[in-house]
């Protein structure tokens, strides 16, 4: 178990004699991340940095135990059990599978759970409603406005006649978005073909199949399996001249043509605010509304854009009427890698 101590902000007597310091109150928080994913890691990084800011401001210590189960259910179970044995004051579950396991593990207890990056909290059975969760869970959602991505595809590629849907059929985060995409295409006379994969090898085969299917574009929602495999498939789509539109900027970081969705850095910071409100102010998760976002940010990989023979300024002009902002990014394995270059 990796331990991260955040925020040492103990108040002291500011005198020349330096009296015995007044110890800050400690809060133990257990954070479990579902998988090593650029977007999810960005949430954790900003969650921790925001908690440090709050701890400094309020004079409290947030003692954080963090781990990543790497999509292994047995490892996830052990991490959560360790949190419970350690007597954490609150758990944070990053992504739907972790949140669901934490929900089950804390049922009948007073331990609050704050989730992050759960695309459909109601559909997953985590909360009764977004406005009134109803139990010991609340959090932040990265709900994807699928229709907006479909409109981006039509704006940038107006001749699109067939779209490939690439996702993991076992990912709860993909279910609603894929159904919404199919409904949109049915209504607008656009053909589509579905290809799925549950491992990186299967995703590579699914990408090859979409190329053979002759699709004009590919759509993937906020799917952690495809995100993990993106670095191994993006060149297949470039070579075939197929733009890959996705539900997060992390896909674009890893080579996809474009990502559209919420700002995951902001998602992490807002999650930290909810954690602090529960621990410091006594907010009740059952009556604390789930935070949703509608920032409509598109991120275009300019290297992939050029490799596809598209002009970035033209693409940006087509997207801008449909987005709050259009950002640029280049291919890298992680956001930290970009920051250090």
HUVEN-V766123 format. One record per residue. N is the residue number from 0. RES is the residue in one small letter. SS is DSSP state (H for helix, E for strand, C for the rest). PSI is psi in radians with two decimals (NA if undefined). NEAR is the number of other C-alpha atoms within 12 Angstrom. Layout:
n=N res=RES ss=SS psi=PSI near=NEAR
n=N res=RES ss=SS psi=PSI near=NEAR
//
This chain:
n=0 res=x ss=C psi=2.17 near=21
n=1 res=x ss=E psi=2.28 near=17
n=2 res=x ss=E psi=2.35 near=18
n=3 res=x ss=E psi=2.04 near=24
n=4 res=x ss=E psi=2.13 near=24
n=5 res=x ss=E psi=2.31 near=29
n=6 res=x ss=C psi=1.71 near=27
n=7 res=x ss=C psi=1.73 near=26
n=8 res=x ss=C psi=0.77 near=25
n=9 res=x ss=C psi=2.34 near=22
n=10 res=x ss=E psi=2.43 near=21
n=11 res=x ss=C psi=2.78 near=17
n=12 res=x ss=C psi=2.07 near=13
n=13 res=x ss=C psi=1.22 near=12
n=14 res=x ss=C psi=2.83 near=9
n=15 res=x ss=C psi=-0.48 near=8
n=16 res=x ss=C psi=-0.24 near=9
n=17 res=x ss=C psi=1.33 near=11
n=18 res=x ss=C psi=2.95 near=12
n=19 res=x ss=C psi=2.21 near=13
n=20 res=x ss=C psi=2.62 near=15
n=21 res=x ss=E psi=2.05 near=15
n=22 res=x ss=C psi=2.40 near=16
n=23 res=x ss=C psi=2.69 near=21
n=24 res=x ss=E psi=2.45 near=21
n=25 res=x ss=E psi=2.43 near=24
n=26 res=x ss=E psi=2.23 near=30
n=27 res=x ss=E psi=2.20 near=33
n=28 res=x ss=E psi=2.30 near=41
n=29 res=x ss=E psi=2.13 near=44
n=30 res=x ss=E psi=2.18 near=50
n=31 res=x ss=E psi=2.16 near=50
n=32 res=x ss=E psi=2.51 near=43
n=33 res=x ss=C psi=-0.72 near=46
n=34 res=x ss=C psi=2.74 near=34
n=35 res=x ss=C psi=1.67 near=28
n=36 res=x ss=C psi=2.35 near=39
n=37 res=x ss=H psi=-0.73 near=36
n=38 res=x ss=H psi=-0.81 near=44
n=39 res=x ss=H psi=-0.67 near=44
n=40 res=x ss=H psi=-0.62 near=35
n=41 res=x ss=H psi=-0.66 near=31
n=42 res=x ss=H psi=-0.87 near=43
n=43 res=x ss=H psi=-0.79 near=43
n=44 res=x ss=H psi=-0.77 near=31
n=45 res=x ss=H psi=-0.51 near=26
n=46 res=x ss=H psi=-0.83 near=41
n=47 res=x ss=H psi=-0.76 near=38
n=48 res=x ss=H psi=-0.62 near=28
n=49 res=x ss=H psi=-0.66 near=29
n=50 res=x ss=H psi=-0.61 near=41
n=51 res=x ss=H psi=-0.76 near=29
n=52 res=x ss=H psi=-0.81 near=24
n=53 res=x ss=H psi=-0.72 near=29
n=54 res=x ss=H psi=-0.73 near=33
n=55 res=x ss=H psi=-0.70 near=21
n=56 res=x ss=H psi=-0.68 near=18
n=57 res=x ss=H psi=-0.14 near=24
n=58 res=x ss=C psi=0.73 near=26
n=59 res=x ss=E psi=2.81 near=29
n=60 res=x ss=E psi=2.22 near=32
n=61 res=x ss=E psi=1.89 near=42
n=62 res=x ss=E psi=1.83 near=32
n=63 res=x ss=E psi=2.23 near=37
n=64 res=x ss=E psi=2.11 near=33
n=65 res=x ss=E psi=2.46 near=35
n=66 res=x ss=E psi=2.85 near=34
n=67 res=x ss=E psi=2.15 near=33
n=68 res=x ss=C psi=-0.12 near=29
n=69 res=x ss=C psi=0.77 near=26
n=70 res=x ss=C psi=0.33 near=28
n=71 res=x ss=C psi=2.01 near=19
n=72 res=x ss=H psi=-0.63 near=21
n=73 res=x ss=H psi=-0.72 near=16
n=74 res=x ss=H psi=-0.72 near=22
n=75 res=x ss=H psi=-0.79 near=33
n=76 res=x ss=H psi=-0.74 near=28
n=77 res=x ss=H psi=-0.72 near=22
n=78 res=x ss=H psi=-0.82 near=35
n=79 res=x ss=H psi=-0.69 near=42
n=80 res=x ss=H psi=-0.69 near=23
n=81 res=x ss=H psi=-0.69 near=25
n=82 res=x ss=H psi=-0.78 near=35
n=83 res=x ss=H psi=-0.70 near=27
n=84 res=x ss=H psi=-0.52 near=14
n=85 res=x ss=C psi=-0.11 near=21
n=86 res=x ss=C psi=0.75 near=23
n=87 res=x ss=C psi=2.63 near=30
n=88 res=x ss=C psi=-0.38 near=32
n=89 res=x ss=E psi=2.58 near=42
n=90 res=x ss=E psi=2.55 near=52
n=91 res=x ss=E psi=2.17 near=53
n=92 res=x ss=E psi=2.04 near=49
n=93 res=x ss=E psi=1.92 near=50
n=94 res=x ss=C psi=2.70 near=52
n=95 res=x ss=H psi=-0.83 near=44
n=96 res=x ss=H psi=-0.67 near=37
n=97 res=x ss=H psi=-0.77 near=43
n=98 res=x ss=H psi=-0.71 near=43
n=99 res=x ss=H psi=-0.70 near=38
n=100 res=x ss=H psi=-0.69 near=35
n=101 res=x ss=H psi=-0.65 near=43
n=102 res=x ss=H psi=-0.84 near=34
n=103 res=x ss=H psi=-0.68 near=23
n=104 res=x ss=H psi=-0.47 near=29
n=105 res=x ss=H psi=0.07 near=28
n=106 res=x ss=C psi=2.28 near=17
n=107 res=x ss=C psi=0.09 near=12
n=108 res=x ss=C psi=3.06 near=18
n=109 res=x ss=C psi=0.10 near=21
n=110 res=x ss=C psi=2.05 near=31
n=111 res=x ss=E psi=2.62 near=43
n=112 res=x ss=E psi=2.30 near=49
n=113 res=x ss=E psi=2.14 near=56
n=114 res=x ss=E psi=2.83 near=52
n=115 res=x ss=E psi=2.59 near=54
n=116 res=x ss=C psi=0.72 near=52
n=117 res=x ss=C psi=1.99 near=50
n=118 res=x ss=C psi=-0.63 near=44
n=119 res=x ss=C psi=1.33 near=38
n=120 res=x ss=C psi=-0.61 near=39
n=121 res=x ss=C psi=-0.83 near=28
n=122 res=x ss=C psi=-0.56 near=22
n=123 res=x ss=C psi=-0.12 near=27
n=124 res=x ss=C psi=0.31 near=25
n=125 res=x ss=C psi=-0.62 near=42
n=126 res=x ss=C psi=2.72 near=35
n=127 res=x ss=C psi=-0.66 near=24
n=128 res=x ss=C psi=2.84 near=24
n=129 res=x ss=C psi=-0.59 near=31
n=130 res=x ss=C psi=-0.61 near=20
n=131 res=x ss=C psi=1.57 near=23
n=132 res=x ss=C psi=-0.67 near=28
n=133 res=x ss=C psi=-0.12 near=22
n=134 res=x ss=C psi=-2.57 near=30
n=135 res=x ss=C psi=0.26 near=36
n=136 res=x ss=E psi=2.48 near=49
n=137 res=x ss=E psi=-3.13 near=49
n=138 res=x ss=E psi=-2.69 near=54
n=139 res=x ss=E psi=2.47 near=48
n=140 res=x ss=C psi=2.45 near=44
n=141 res=x ss=C psi=0.72 near=46
n=142 res=x ss=C psi=2.35 near=42
n=143 res=x ss=C psi=2.19 near=40
n=144 res=x ss=C psi=1.55 near=37
n=145 res=x ss=H psi=-0.68 near=36
n=146 res=x ss=H psi=-0.61 near=29
n=147 res=x ss=H psi=-0.67 near=34
n=148 res=x ss=H psi=-0.70 near=42
n=149 res=x ss=H psi=-0.69 near=46
n=150 res=x ss=H psi=-0.59 near=28
n=151 res=x ss=H psi=-0.75 near=41
n=152 res=x ss=H psi=-0.79 near=39
n=153 res=x ss=H psi=-0.59 near=28
n=154 res=x ss=H psi=-0.73 near=22
n=155 res=x ss=H psi=-0.63 near=33
n=156 res=x ss=C psi=1.28 near=28
n=157 res=x ss=C psi=-0.30 near=17
n=158 res=x ss=C psi=0.15 near=14
n=159 res=x ss=C psi=2.20 near=27
n=160 res=x ss=C psi=-0.42 near=23
n=161 res=x ss=E psi=2.23 near=31
n=162 res=x ss=E psi=2.37 near=39
n=163 res=x ss=E psi=2.37 near=42
n=164 res=x ss=E psi=2.01 near=43
n=165 res=x ss=E psi=2.06 near=49
n=166 res=x ss=E psi=2.99 near=44
n=167 res=x ss=C psi=2.04 near=32
n=168 res=x ss=C psi=-0.33 near=28
n=169 res=x ss=C psi=-0.01 near=19
n=170 res=x ss=C psi=2.03 near=33
n=171 res=x ss=H psi=-0.54 near=34
n=172 res=x ss=H psi=-0.32 near=36
n=173 res=x ss=H psi=-0.43 near=40
n=174 res=x ss=H psi=-1.00 near=29
n=175 res=x ss=H psi=-0.69 near=30
n=176 res=x ss=H psi=-0.71 near=37
n=177 res=x ss=H psi=-0.73 near=40
n=178 res=x ss=H psi=-0.69 near=25
n=179 res=x ss=H psi=-0.67 near=24
n=180 res=x ss=H psi=-0.75 near=38
n=181 res=x ss=H psi=-0.69 near=27
n=182 res=x ss=H psi=-0.74 near=19
n=183 res=x ss=H psi=-0.79 near=24
n=184 res=x ss=H psi=-0.63 near=29
n=185 res=x ss=H psi=-0.74 near=17
n=186 res=x ss=H psi=-0.48 near=13
n=187 res=x ss=C psi=0.23 near=18
n=188 res=x ss=C psi=0.55 near=14
n=189 res=x ss=C psi=2.27 near=26
n=190 res=x ss=E psi=2.72 near=25
n=191 res=x ss=E psi=2.75 near=31
n=192 res=x ss=E psi=2.43 near=30
n=193 res=x ss=E psi=2.35 near=29
n=194 res=x ss=E psi=2.36 near=31
n=195 res=x ss=E psi=2.82 near=33
n=196 res=x ss=C psi=2.56 near=30
n=197 res=x ss=C psi=-0.14 near=25
n=198 res=x ss=C psi=2.91 near=25
n=199 res=x ss=H psi=-0.71 near=23
n=200 res=x ss=H psi=-0.75 near=19
n=201 res=x ss=H psi=-0.64 near=23
n=202 res=x ss=H psi=-0.68 near=35
n=203 res=x ss=H psi=-0.73 near=31
n=204 res=x ss=H psi=-0.67 near=23
n=205 res=x ss=H psi=-0.67 near=32
n=206 res=x ss=H psi=-0.75 near=42
n=207 res=x ss=H psi=-0.71 near=30
n=208 res=x ss=H psi=-0.68 near=26
n=209 res=x ss=H psi=-0.65 near=35
n=210 res=x ss=H psi=-0.79 near=34
n=211 res=x ss=H psi=-0.51 near=18
n=212 res=x ss=H psi=-0.26 near=23
n=213 res=x ss=C psi=0.62 near=23
n=214 res=x ss=C psi=2.69 near=32
n=215 res=x ss=C psi=-0.39 near=33
n=216 res=x ss=E psi=2.83 near=43
n=217 res=x ss=E psi=2.42 near=51
n=218 res=x ss=E psi=2.33 near=51
n=219 res=x ss=E psi=2.27 near=53
n=220 res=x ss=C psi=-2.82 near=48
n=221 res=x ss=C psi=1.29 near=50
n=222 res=x ss=C psi=2.03 near=49
n=223 res=x ss=H psi=-0.56 near=47
n=224 res=x ss=H psi=-0.80 near=38
n=225 res=x ss=H psi=-0.66 near=49
n=226 res=x ss=H psi=-0.79 near=47
n=227 res=x ss=H psi=-0.55 near=37
n=228 res=x ss=H psi=-0.11 near=37
n=229 res=x ss=H psi=-0.75 near=41
n=230 res=x ss=H psi=-0.39 near=30
n=231 res=x ss=H psi=-0.09 near=28
n=232 res=x ss=H psi=-0.29 near=36
n=233 res=x ss=H psi=-0.57 near=41
n=234 res=x ss=H psi=-0.49 near=29
n=235 res=x ss=H psi=-0.77 near=31
n=236 res=x ss=H psi=-0.65 near=38
n=237 res=x ss=H psi=-0.84 near=31
n=238 res=x ss=H psi=-0.54 near=20
n=239 res=x ss=H psi=-0.07 near=26
n=240 res=x ss=C psi=0.52 near=27
n=241 res=x ss=C psi=2.05 near=39
n=242 res=x ss=E psi=2.38 near=46
n=243 res=x ss=E psi=1.98 near=54
n=244 res=x ss=E psi=2.34 near=49
n=245 res=x ss=E psi=3.02 near=52
n=246 res=x ss=C psi=0.27 near=51
n=247 res=x ss=C psi=2.67 near=49
n=248 res=x ss=H psi=-0.36 near=46
n=249 res=x ss=H psi=-0.56 near=52
n=250 res=x ss=H psi=-0.78 near=49
n=251 res=x ss=H psi=-0.65 near=43
n=252 res=x ss=H psi=-0.67 near=40
n=253 res=x ss=C psi=0.25 near=41
n=254 res=x ss=C psi=-0.23 near=43
n=255 res=x ss=C psi=2.70 near=48
n=256 res=x ss=C psi=-0.83 near=54
n=257 res=x ss=E psi=2.57 near=49
n=258 res=x ss=E psi=2.51 near=50
n=259 res=x ss=E psi=2.31 near=50
n=260 res=x ss=E psi=-2.65 near=48
n=261 res=x ss=C psi=2.85 near=38
n=262 res=x ss=C psi=1.89 near=38
n=263 res=x ss=H psi=-0.45 near=42
n=264 res=x ss=H psi=-0.78 near=31
n=265 res=x ss=H psi=-0.64 near=33
n=266 res=x ss=H psi=-0.77 near=41
n=267 res=x ss=H psi=-0.74 near=41
n=268 res=x ss=H psi=-0.73 near=30
n=269 res=x ss=H psi=-0.60 near=36
n=270 res=x ss=H psi=-0.74 near=42
n=271 res=x ss=H psi=-0.70 near=41
n=272 res=x ss=H psi=-0.69 near=32
n=273 res=x ss=H psi=-0.70 near=38
n=274 res=x ss=H psi=-0.84 near=45
n=275 res=x ss=H psi=-0.67 near=39
n=276 res=x ss=H psi=-0.67 near=24
n=277 res=x ss=H psi=-0.81 near=30
n=278 res=x ss=H psi=-0.68 near=33
n=279 res=x ss=H psi=-0.55 near=25
n=280 res=x ss=H psi=-0.03 near=13
n=281 res=x ss=C psi=0.39 near=16
n=282 res=x ss=C psi=2.44 near=21
n=283 res=x ss=C psi=2.06 near=29
n=284 res=x ss=H psi=-0.59 near=37
n=285 res=x ss=H psi=-0.46 near=27
n=286 res=x ss=H psi=0.16 near=22
n=287 res=x ss=C psi=1.96 near=31
n=288 res=x ss=C psi=2.55 near=28
n=289 res=x ss=C psi=2.34 near=38
n=290 res=x ss=E psi=2.20 near=36
n=291 res=x ss=C psi=2.81 near=30
n=292 res=x ss=C psi=2.59 near=25
n=293 res=x ss=C psi=1.04 near=23
n=294 res=x ss=C psi=-0.16 near=23
n=295 res=x ss=C psi=0.82 near=32
n=296 res=x ss=E psi=2.22 near=35
n=297 res=x ss=E psi=2.46 near=42
n=298 res=x ss=E psi=2.14 near=44
n=299 res=x ss=E psi=2.27 near=46
n=300 res=x ss=E psi=1.91 near=41
n=301 res=x ss=H psi=-0.50 near=32
n=302 res=x ss=H psi=-0.78 near=27
n=303 res=x ss=H psi=-0.70 near=37
n=304 res=x ss=H psi=-0.84 near=37
n=305 res=x ss=H psi=-0.73 near=22
n=306 res=x ss=H psi=-0.47 near=25
n=307 res=x ss=C psi=-0.04 near=29
n=308 res=x ss=C psi=0.38 near=19
n=309 res=x ss=C psi=2.58 near=24
n=310 res=x ss=C psi=2.15 near=19
n=311 res=x ss=H psi=-0.74 near=28
n=312 res=x ss=H psi=-0.61 near=18
n=313 res=x ss=H psi=-0.75 near=19
n=314 res=x ss=H psi=-0.80 near=34
n=315 res=x ss=H psi=-0.76 near=29
n=316 res=x ss=H psi=-0.62 near=19
n=317 res=x ss=H psi=-0.59 near=24
n=318 res=x ss=H psi=-0.59 near=33
n=319 res=x ss=H psi=-0.70 near=25
n=320 res=x ss=C psi=-0.28 near=19
n=321 res=x ss=C psi=0.01 near=28
n=322 res=x ss=C psi=2.72 near=27
n=323 res=x ss=C psi=-0.69 near=20
n=324 res=x ss=E psi=2.77 near=24
n=325 res=x ss=E psi=2.07 near=32
n=326 res=x ss=E psi=2.77 near=30
n=327 res=x ss=E psi=2.59 near=28
n=328 res=x ss=E psi=2.79 near=32
n=329 res=x ss=C psi=2.93 near=31
n=330 res=x ss=C psi=2.26 near=31
n=331 res=x ss=C psi=2.96 near=26
n=332 res=x ss=C psi=-0.54 near=27
n=333 res=x ss=C psi=2.79 near=29
n=334 res=x ss=H psi=-0.58 near=28
n=335 res=x ss=H psi=-0.57 near=16
n=336 res=x ss=H psi=-0.67 near=15
n=337 res=x ss=H psi=-0.69 near=17
n=338 res=x ss=H psi=-0.49 near=11
n=339 res=x ss=H psi=-0.14 near=8
n=340 res=x ss=C psi=NA near=9
//
